[in-house]
Amino acid sequence: MAQARSFGCATVDVSKGDPKDQIEQILGVPEVDCGVDAVGFEARGHGKEAATERPATVLNTLMDVVRAGGAIGIPGLYVTGDPGAADPAAREGSLSLRFGLGWSKSLAFFTGQCPVMRYNRQLMMAILQDRVSIARNVNATPIPLEEAPRGYQEFDRGAAKKYVLDANGVLGAKR
Ligand SMILES: NC(=O)c1ccc[n+]([C@@H]2O[C@H](COP(=O)([O-])OP(=O)(O)OC[C@H]3O[C@@H](n4cnc5c(N)ncnc54)[C@H](O)[C@@H]3O)[C@@H](O)[C@H]2O)c1
């Protein structure tokens, strides 16, 4: 969250109570125009439930906080089956979704693999013209190839970084 705030985002801490209350403190209303699920089926609970799988929690929260007629983008991954899931339904890829809420609010849902080629050129131009600083925002950190195992481990543990493997030293990764 500190990383997100460093480039101008306002953050909501879902472990500190109902996101609607925190959204209201920021916006004056307890809802947003649209939401992005960038977590997917690997979502976890909070506090005492931090170790518990909660594959539907992000989608249910978004249906709650997005205004009627709004939209939810879902780049976060959902699977057709999750053999290791704790809940038998989730093993079959079924989630406990409060879909009636989303339907009754006429929400639009967009899912699937990100169409990166569609945005490539605009993003490239925005970067070249210093309108966005994606490398700084995602804390891009070049590392030499031999440090890749450490990079993967830290990323798995949730480091607020995107590691870039600098195999030939062009990016000046520190050894
Ligand atoms: N659609 C696509 O083309 C596409 C592309 C890239 C990544 N993805 C998917 O996007 C998702 C995120 O990828 P990533 O690389 O950023 O993963 P990541 O593990 O770095 O980020 C996931 C974040 O979600 C947080 N989280 C877990 N449970 C939560 C909850 N209940 N509420 C709020 N936050 C919670 C974690 O703390 C973590 O910071 C994955 O499912 C990945 O497969 C999809």
The ligand as a MOL file (V3000), in Angstrom:
LIG
                    3D

  0  0  0     0  0            999 V3000
M  V30 BEGIN CTAB
M  V30 COUNTS 44 48 0 0 0
M  V30 BEGIN ATOM
M  V30 1 N -5.4940 -11.6540 -16.9780 0
M  V30 2 C -4.1900 -11.6210 -17.2490 0
M  V30 3 O -3.7550 -11.5400 -18.4070 0
M  V30 4 C -3.2140 -11.6100 -16.1050 0
M  V30 5 C -1.9300 -11.0870 -16.2550 0
M  V30 6 C -1.0750 -11.0700 -15.1560 0
M  V30 7 C -1.4990 -11.5790 -13.9200 0
M  V30 8 N -2.7470 -12.1030 -13.8110 0 CHG=1
M  V30 9 C -3.2880 -12.6070 -12.5290 0
M  V30 10 O -3.4450 -11.4640 -11.6720 0
M  V30 11 C -3.3990 -11.8930 -10.3070 0
M  V30 12 C -2.3970 -11.0350 -9.5510 0
M  V30 13 O -1.0810 -11.2430 -10.0690 0
M  V30 14 P 0.1920 -10.6140 -9.3190 0
M  V30 15 O 1.3910 -11.0230 -10.0880 0
M  V30 16 O -0.0460 -9.1510 -9.0700 0 CHG=-1
M  V30 17 O 0.1260 -11.4400 -7.9490 0
M  V30 18 P 0.6400 -11.0240 -6.4960 0
M  V30 19 O 0.6490 -12.2910 -5.6960 0
M  V30 20 O 1.8600 -10.1840 -6.5880 0
M  V30 21 O -0.5270 -10.0530 -5.9810 0
M  V30 22 C -1.6960 -10.5070 -5.4130 0
M  V30 23 C -1.9810 -9.5670 -4.2310 0
M  V30 24 O -3.2850 -9.8390 -3.7320 0
M  V30 25 C -3.2560 -9.6260 -2.3340 0
M  V30 26 N -4.4150 -10.2750 -1.7160 0
M  V30 27 C -4.5950 -11.5700 -1.3270 0
M  V30 28 N -5.8220 -11.7370 -0.8100 0
M  V30 29 C -6.4420 -10.5250 -0.8460 0
M  V30 30 C -7.7250 -10.0520 -0.4440 0
M  V30 31 N -8.6260 -10.8830 0.1060 0
M  V30 32 N -8.0200 -8.7550 -0.6330 0
M  V30 33 C -7.1170 -7.8980 -1.2000 0
M  V30 34 N -5.8800 -8.2820 -1.6120 0
M  V30 35 C -5.5490 -9.5800 -1.4280 0
M  V30 36 C -1.9250 -10.2430 -1.9160 0
M  V30 37 O -1.5440 -9.7410 -0.6550 0
M  V30 38 C -1.0150 -9.7640 -3.0540 0
M  V30 39 O -0.4320 -8.5190 -2.7320 0
M  V30 40 C -3.0310 -13.3800 -10.3460 0
M  V30 41 O -4.2410 -14.1210 -10.2460 0
M  V30 42 C -2.4030 -13.5320 -11.7370 0
M  V30 43 O -2.4800 -14.8730 -12.2080 0
M  V30 44 C -3.6130 -12.1100 -14.8770 0
M  V30 END ATOM
M  V30 BEGIN BOND
M  V30 1 1 1 2
M  V30 2 2 2 3
M  V30 3 1 2 4
M  V30 4 1 4 5
M  V30 5 2 4 44
M  V30 6 2 5 6
M  V30 7 1 6 7
M  V30 8 2 7 8
M  V30 9 1 8 9
M  V30 10 1 8 44
M  V30 11 1 9 10
M  V30 12 1 9 42
M  V30 13 1 10 11
M  V30 14 1 11 12
M  V30 15 1 11 40
M  V30 16 1 12 13
M  V30 17 1 13 14
M  V30 18 2 14 15
M  V30 19 1 14 16
M  V30 20 1 14 17
M  V30 21 1 17 18
M  V30 22 2 18 19
M  V30 23 1 18 20
M  V30 24 1 18 21
M  V30 25 1 21 22
M  V30 26 1 22 23
M  V30 27 1 23 24
M  V30 28 1 23 38
M  V30 29 1 24 25
M  V30 30 1 25 26
M  V30 31 1 25 36
M  V30 32 1 26 27
M  V30 33 1 26 35
M  V30 34 2 27 28
M  V30 35 1 28 29
M  V30 36 1 29 30
M  V30 37 2 29 35
M  V30 38 1 30 31
M  V30 39 2 30 32
M  V30 40 1 32 33
M  V30 41 2 33 34
M  V30 42 1 34 35
M  V30 43 1 36 37
M  V30 44 1 36 38
M  V30 45 1 38 39
M  V30 46 1 40 41
M  V30 47 1 40 42
M  V30 48 1 42 43
M  V30 END BOND
M  V30 END CTAB
M  END
